[in-house]
């Protein structure tokens, strides 16, 4: 059974001239930006939500962790479904879920409803990136392209990390001008536009096989037991991590009890959902995942930890704190596309690690009396790190992932990224547990120095990247 673009394999008529027209790429860019912007836009709405709903500010952290958890589980799942059921179908299904999450959150009257909305948004937005990578890879194959389509990957990079960086400024403006509900309601017009574009411009998937035999073959390829085992294991792991420094023994026990049989099941399957053997054999792909997780640990620590410090310790308003991070998103957007067009890997990754080290050192020098320009300069350095890590790791993912598993591999790429963001939230909660202070901020900077050094070692010692600091062929 084939699913995909609805066209035969091999160079298709017209594709060799303009395989990636704007009508094909625009809905992918819009969809790919939904998850990161929703991840970060909530940052400036947490305090107003707590005030209006009469709950403790700390309890609103569930709105952050719930989207992380849903996304960490749903990203590779959506990638697998895109490989089997068709990328367009899964992409559109995700858009519908995001629309529903925007409605539920905008009408929500309590923290439980808002949490449900964030889960819906997390699951729905998780479909876009892996589906986009499946569609891009298949379009490149149909057009007979050997090299990665750098310009298109650059657009995905901008839609990803750059929109995450502009989330806090957008959130600050929306919350400040129209109230916290618009952190959810903004999804409604955006998803309606994305849905119209996807229906009109994305190539249709091939028809699925009918009948009992076709259904059984599809179910077998999806590997539902593997997906469920992964979901339970990842959920328990995330719950354990977000509970630190308190040790959640129940979550840890659930993780072990779910992970062990899942690993055994996946090792015995010929086409597993989570290919442990393939991941162990593909060290270059594994290192790409690790670099992405550690790099996003730095970026999201700046967006959440430093934003919290700006508001609580420095005294900036919600809108001002968001605007101070706006240059970070601008730098990310400006650098991502030209770098990606050259299909560079090693060079950008080295720059990313060095930038992360410089930015982390800058965090350690900030105090509650530092001028706003000092904070902007630190954010600019992290903007460089954000662009270069996304471009380098995303191109490495495209080259190292097996073509027939690009959807699942892309989902795992995002899952590892979310583990980095979850870890940043955990570290922030630990260092600020006694109150937000300059001392806690400096500890965050020290942790990020260690993460930056690890990223640098994972890059300069990676023999697979040798010769990939220049344009790939």
C-alpha positions in Angstrom: 0.0 0.0 0.0 1.2 3.5 -0.8 0.1 6.7 0.7 1.5 10.1 -0.2 1.0 12.7 -2.8 -1.3 10.9 -5.1 1.3 10.9 -7.8 3.4 8.1 -9.1 7.0 7.7 -7.9 9.7 9.3 -10.0 10.0 12.8 -11.5 6.4 14.1 -12.1 5.5 16.4 -14.9 6.1 20.0 -13.9 7.7 19.2 -10.6 11.3 19.2 -12.0 10.8 22.9 -12.9 9.1 24.2 -9.7 8.7 21.4 -7.2 8.3 23.7 -4.2 6.0 26.5 -5.4 4.6 28.9 -2.7 1.2 27.2 -2.9 2.8 24.0 -1.7 5.0 25.4 1.0 2.8 28.1 2.6 0.3 25.8 4.4 3.3 23.8 5.6 5.0 26.9 7.1 1.8 28.1 8.8 1.1 24.6 10.2 4.7 24.1 11.4 4.6 27.4 13.3 1.5 26.5 15.3 3.2 24.2 17.8 6.1 26.4 18.8 4.1 29.6 19.0 1.5 28.0 21.2 4.3 26.6 23.3 5.6 30.0 24.1 2.7 32.4 23.8 1.2 31.1 27.0 4.2 32.4 29.0 2.9 35.9 29.4 -0.7 34.8 30.2 -0.1 32.6 33.2 -0.3 35.4 35.8 -3.5 36.9 34.4 -5.1 33.5 34.2 -4.2 32.8 37.8 -5.6 36.1 38.9 -9.0 35.8 37.0 -9.5 32.1 37.9 -8.5 32.7 41.6 -5.8 30.0 41.6 -2.2 30.0 42.6 0.3 31.1 40.0 2.2 27.9 40.4 -0.8 25.8 39.5 -1.0 27.4 36.0 2.3 25.6 35.2 0.0 22.7 34.2 -0.9 24.7 31.1 2.7 24.6 30.0 3.5 21.0 30.9 0.3 19.6 29.5 1.1 20.9 26.0 4.7 19.6 26.3 3.4 16.2 27.3 0.8 16.0 24.6 3.4 17.2 22.0 6.1 14.8 23.1 3.8 11.9 22.7 1.9 13.1 19.6 4.8 14.2 17.4 6.3 10.8 16.5 2.8 9.3 16.5 1.6 11.8 13.9 4.7 11.1 11.9 4.0 7.4 11.8 0.3 8.0 10.9 1.5 10.3 8.1 3.7 7.6 6.7 0.9 5.0 6.7 -2.4 7.0 6.3 -1.2 9.9 4.3 0.4 13.2 5.4 -2.4 15.5 4.1 -5.1 13.6 6.0 -3.1 13.8 9.3 -2.2 17.4 8.7 -5.8 18.4 8.3 -6.9 16.3 11.3 -4.4 18.2 13.4 -5.6 21.5 12.2 -9.2 20.6 13.3 -7.9 19.7 16.8 -6.1 23.0 17.1 -9.3 24.8 16.1 -11.2 22.9 18.7 -8.6 23.7 21.4 -8.8 27.4 20.6 -12.6 27.3 21.1 -12.4 25.3 24.3 -9.7 27.5 25.8 -11.3 30.8 24.7 -14.6 29.7 26.5 -12.9 28.0 29.4 -14.2 28.9 32.9 -11.7 26.9 35.0 -8.2 25.5 34.9 -9.4 22.0 34.0 -11.0 23.3 30.8 -7.9 25.3 29.9 -5.8 22.2 30.4 -8.0 20.2 28.1 -7.7 22.9 25.5 -3.9 22.9 25.8 -3.8 19.1 25.3 -6.0 19.4 22.2 -3.7 22.2 20.9 -0.6 20.1 21.7 -1.9 17.0 19.9 -3.2 19.0 16.9 -0.1 21.1 16.3 2.1 18.1 16.6 0.9 16.8 13.2 2.2 19.7 11.2 6.0 19.3 11.4 6.3 15.5 10.7 3.6 15.8 8.0 5.5 18.6 6.4 8.8 16.6 6.4 7.0 13.7 4.8 5.5 15.8 2.1 8.7 17.7 1.4 10.8 14.5 1.2 8.3 12.8 -1.1 8.0 15.9 -3.3 11.8 16.0 -3.6 11.9 12.4 -4.6 9.2 12.9 -7.1 11.1 15.8 -8.6 14.3 13.7 -8.7 16.2 16.0 -6.3 19.3 14.5 -4.5 20.3 17.4 -2.3 18.1 18.6 0.6 15.7 21.4 -0.5 17.5 24.0 1.7 15.2 26.9 1.0 12.1 24.9 2.0 13.8 23.5 5.1 14.8 27.1 6.0 11.2 28.1 5.8 10.3 25.3 8.1 13.1 26.4 10.5 11.7 30.0 10.5 8.2 28.7 11.1 9.6 26.6 14.0 12.1 28.3 16.2 11.5 31.9 15.1 7.8 31.7 15.9 8.6 30.2 19.3 10.8 33.2 19.9 8.1 35.7 18.9 5.5 33.9 21.0 6.2 35.9 24.2 6.0 39.3 22.5 2.8 38.3 20.6 1.4 36.9 23.9 2.4 40.0 25.8 0.6 42.3 23.2 -2.5 40.1 23.0 -2.8 39.6 26.8 -2.1 43.2 27.5 -4.6 44.5 24.9 -7.4 42.0 24.8 -7.0 39.6 27.8 -5.6 36.2 28.4 -8.3 34.4 26.5 -6.7 35.5 23.2 -3.7 33.3 24.0 -6.2 30.5 23.0 -8.6 32.4 20.6 -5.8 33.4 18.3 -5.7 29.8 17.1 -9.2 30.1 15.5 -8.5 32.5 12.6 -5.0 31.1 12.1 -6.3 27.5 11.8 -9.2 28.5 9.5 -6.7 30.1 7.1 -4.4 27.1 7.4 -7.2 24.7 6.7 -8.4 26.5 3.5 -4.8 26.6 2.2 -4.2 22.9 3.0 -7.4 21.8 1.3 -6.7 23.8 -1.8 -3.0 23.4 -2.2 -1.6 20.3 -0.6 -1.5 17.2 -2.9 -4.1 14.6 -2.1 -3.1 11.3 -0.5 -3.6 8.0 -2.3 -6.7 6.1 -1.4 -6.4 3.7 1.5 -7.0 0.0 1.0 -10.5 -1.1 1.7 -11.9 -4.3 3.3 -10.8 -6.3 6.3 -7.4 -7.3 4.9 -6.6 -3.7 4.0 -7.6 -2.5 7.5 -5.5 -5.2 9.2 -2.5 -4.3 7.1 -2.8 -0.6 7.9 -3.2 -1.4 11.6 -0.2 -3.7 11.5 1.9 -1.0 9.9 0.8 1.6 12.5 2.0 -0.6 15.3 -0.7 0.5 17.8 0.7 -1.5 20.8 4.1 0.3 20.2 2.4 3.7 20.1 0.4 3.0 23.2 3.5 1.8 25.1 5.4 4.8 24.0 2.6 7.1 25.0 2.3 5.6 28.5 6.1 5.5 29.0 6.7 9.1 27.8 3.7 10.4 29.8 5.1 8.9 33.0 8.6 10.2 32.3 7.4 13.7 31.7 5.2 13.6 34.8 8.3 12.4 36.8 10.5 15.2 35.4 8.0 18.0 35.9 7.5 16.9 39.5 11.2 17.3 40.4 12.8 18.0 42.8 10.1 16.0 44.5 10.6 12.4 43.5 7.4 10.9 42.0 7.9 7.2 42.7 4.6 6.3 41.2 5.3 8.0 37.9 8.8 6.4 37.8 7.3 3.0 38.5 4.7 3.4 35.7 7.5 4.4 33.4 9.5 1.3 34.1 6.5 -1.0 33.9 5.5 0.4 30.6 8.9 0.9 29.0 10.3 -2.6 29.6 7.6 -4.5 27.8 7.4 -1.8 25.1 11.1 -2.1 24.4 10.8 -5.9 24.2 7.8 -5.6 21.8 9.5 -3.1 19.6 12.7 -5.2 19.3 10.7 -8.2 18.1 8.7 -6.4 15.4 10.0 -6.2 11.8 8.5 -2.7 11.4 8.4 -1.1 14.9 7.0 2.3 15.7 10.1 3.1 17.8 13.0 1.5 16.0 15.5 1.0 18.8 17.9 -1.1 16.7 17.8 1.4 13.9 18.4 4.3 16.3 21.3 2.5 18.0 22.9 1.8 14.6 22.4 5.3 13.4 24.6 7.2 15.8 24.5 10.4 13.7 20.7 10.6 14.0 20.9 10.0 17.8 23.5 12.7 18.2 21.2 15.1 16.3 18.4 14.4 18.7 20.7 15.0 21.7 22.0 18.3 20.3 18.5 19.5 19.6 17.3 18.7 23.2 20.3 20.5 24.8 20.0 23.5 22.5 16.3 24.0 23.1 17.1 23.7 26.8 19.0 26.9 26.4 16.5 28.7 24.2 13.5 27.9 26.4 15.3 28.7 29.6 15.7 32.2 28.2 12.1 32.4 27.1 10.6 31.1 30.3 13.2 31.5 33.1 14.6 34.9 32.0 11.0 36.1 31.2 9.9 35.1 34.7 13.0 36.9 36.2 12.3 40.1 34.2 8.8 40.3 35.5 9.3 39.2 39.1 12.8 40.4 40.0 13.5 43.2 37.5 10.0 44.7 37.6 9.2 44.8 33.9 5.6 44.6 32.8 4.3 41.6 30.9 4.2 43.5 27.6 7.7 44.9 28.1 9.2 41.5 29.0 7.7 40.1 25.8 9.0 43.0 23.7 12.5 42.6 25.0 12.7 39.1 23.5 11.3 40.3 20.1 14.8 40.9 18.7 15.6 37.2 19.4 12.9 36.1 17.0 13.9 38.6 14.4 17.5 37.4 14.4 16.3 33.8 14.2 14.1 34.6 11.2 16.8 36.6 9.4 19.5 34.0 9.8 17.5 30.8 9.3 16.6 31.0 5.7 19.9 32.1 4.1 21.8 29.5 6.2 19.4 26.7 5.3 19.6 27.5 1.6 23.3 26.5 1.7 22.6 23.1 3.3 25.2 23.7 6.0 25.4 21.5 9.0 28.7 21.4 11.0 29.4 25.1 10.7 26.0 26.3 12.0 26.2 23.7 14.8 29.6 25.0 16.0 28.3 28.6 15.9 25.2 27.4 17.8 27.2 25.9 20.6 29.6 28.9 20.9 26.6 31.3 20.8 24.9 29.3 23.6 28.1 29.5 25.7 28.4 33.3 25.2 24.7 33.9 25.9 24.8 31.7 29.0 27.8 33.7 30.3 25.7 36.8 29.6 22.9 35.5 31.7 25.4 35.0 34.6 26.3 38.7 34.3 22.7 40.1 34.4 21.3 41.6 37.6 18.0 43.2 38.5 19.7 46.6 37.9 20.9 45.7 34.4 19.7 48.0 31.7 17.2 46.7 29.2 19.8 46.8 26.4 21.9 44.2 28.2 18.9 41.8 28.2 18.3 42.5 24.6 21.9 41.8 23.7 21.8 38.4 25.5 18.6 37.6 23.7 20.2 38.5 20.4 23.0 35.9 21.1 20.4 33.3 21.8 18.7 34.3 18.6 21.8 33.3 16.7 22.0 30.0 18.6 18.3 29.4 17.9 18.7 29.9 14.1 21.9 27.9 13.7 20.9 24.9 15.8 17.6 24.6 14.0 19.1 24.9 10.6 22.0 22.5 11.3 20.1 19.8 13.1 17.1 20.0 10.7 19.3 19.4 7.7 21.1 16.6 9.5 17.8 15.0 10.3 16.8 15.2 6.6 20.0 13.5 5.5 20.3 10.9 8.3 16.7 9.7 8.7 15.7 6.7 6.5 13.5 8.1 3.7 10.6 5.8 4.5 10.7 6.8 8.2 11.1 10.5 7.9 7.8 11.2 9.5 8.5 9.2 12.7 12.1 10.4 12.8 10.9 14.1 12.5 8.4 13.5 15.3 11.1 12.0 17.5 13.3 15.1 16.6 10.6 17.3 18.1 10.0 14.9 21.0 13.7 15.3 22.1 13.3 19.0 21.7 10.4 19.0 24.0 12.4 17.0 26.6 14.8 19.9 26.5 12.0 22.4 27.0 10.6 20.3 29.9 14.0 20.1 31.5 14.3 23.9 31.2 11.0 24.3 33.1 12.1 21.8 35.7 15.4 23.5 36.3 13.7 26.9 36.4 11.2 25.6 39.0 14.1 24.2 41.1 16.3 27.3 41.1 13.4 29.7 41.7 11.5 27.6 44.2 12.4 29.9 47.1 11.7 33.0 45.0 12.8 34.6 41.8 16.2 36.2 42.3 19.5 37.2 40.6 21.2 34.3 42.3 18.7 31.8 40.8 19.2 33.4 37.4 23.0 33.0 37.6 22.5 29.3 38.5 20.4 29.0 35.3 23.3 30.5 33.4 25.8 28.1 34.9 23.6 25.1 34.0 23.4 26.4 30.4 27.2 26.8 30.2 27.4 23.0 30.9 24.7 22.3 28.2 26.6 24.5 25.7 29.8 22.7 26.3 28.1 19.3 25.8 26.6 20.6 22.5 30.0 21.8 21.4 31.6 18.4 22.1 28.8 16.5 20.3 29.5 18.6 17.3 33.3 18.9 17.0 33.9 15.3 17.9 31.3 13.9 15.5 33.2 12.4 12.6 30.0 12.1 10.6 29.8 15.9 10.4 33.4 16.2 9.0 33.2 17.8 5.6 29.6 18.9 6.2 30.5 22.4 7.3 30.3 23.4 3.7 27.5 23.0 1.2 26.2 19.4 0.9 25.7 17.7 -2.4 
